[in-house]
Each structure stands twice: as C-alpha cells, then as structure tokens.
Amino acid sequence: MRVGNNTLRAMDALHVASALLWNADLFLTADRRQWRAAQQVGLQTIWLGNA
C-alpha cells in the first residue's frame, strides 16, 4: 500500500489514515516508513526510533 512516496504495510497505512481522519494533533511511531508517510501527508510527527 502506498501513502505519498512510501510503501507501507496495511496496518501502518490504516494508522496514518485514521490519524488524518480524526485530525490528530500528533502522530507517534517507532516505524521509520510510517513516520515518513505521516510527515508527507501533513501530520505533525515524532519518531521514537533510534537515531
């Protein structure tokens, strides 16, 4: 499944889509691909993974 220029697993894409639908104030994730996709669609994001 593609979100922006990112290929995501179905559940990861569902999480990003749900955050958009519910107008989330902040999106937290430890998945780098999900983080990039969330940023590309305009969500304020924090990546919890290692540097």
Contact map, one row per residue, 1 for C-alpha under 8 A:
111000111100100000000000000000000000000000000000000
111111110000100000000000000000000000000000000000000
111111110000100000000000000000000000100010000000000
011111000000000000000000000000000000100110000000000
011111100000000000000000000000000000100000000000000
011111110000000000000000000000001001100000000000000
111011111000000000000000000000001000000000000000000
111001111101100000000000000000001100000000000000000
100000111111100000000000000000000000000000000000000
100000011111110000000000000000000000000000000000000
000000001111111000000000000000000000000000000000000
000000011111111100000000000000000100000000000000000
111000011111111110000000000000000100000000000000000
000000000111111111000000000000000000000000000000000
000000000011111111100000000000000000000000000000000
000000000001111111110000000000000100110000000000000
000000000000111111111000000000000000000000000000000
000000000000011111111100000000000000000000000000000
000000000000001111111111001000000000000000100000000
000000000000000111111111000000000000000000100000000
000000000000000011111111000000000000000000000000000
000000000000000001111111000000000000000000000000000
000000000000000000111111100000000000000000000000000
000000000000000000111111111000000000000000100000000
000000000000000000000011111000000000000000110000000
000000000000000000000001111100000000000000111100000
000000000000000000100001111110000000010000111100000
000000000000000000000000011111000010000000001111000
000000000000000000000000001111110110000000001111100
000000000000000000000000000111110010000000000011100
000000000000000000000000000011111110000000000011100
000000000000000000000000000011111111000000000010100
000001110000000000000000000000111111100000000000000
000000010001100100000000000010111111110000000000000
000000000000000000000000000111111111111000001110000
000001000000000000000000000000011111111100000000000
001111000000000100000000000000001111111110000000000
000000000000000100000000001000000111111111111000000
000000000000000000000000000000000011111111111000000
000100000000000000000000000000000001111111100000000
001100000000000000000000000000000000111111100000000
000000000000000000000000000000000000011111110000000
000000000000000000110001111000000000011111111000000
000000000000000000000000111000000000011001111100000
000000000000000000000000011110000010011000111110000
000000000000000000000000011110000010000000011111000
000000000000000000000000000111110010000000001111100
000000000000000000000000000111100000000000000111110
000000000000000000000000000011110000000000000011111
000000000000000000000000000000000000000000000001111
000000000000000000000000000000000000000000000000111
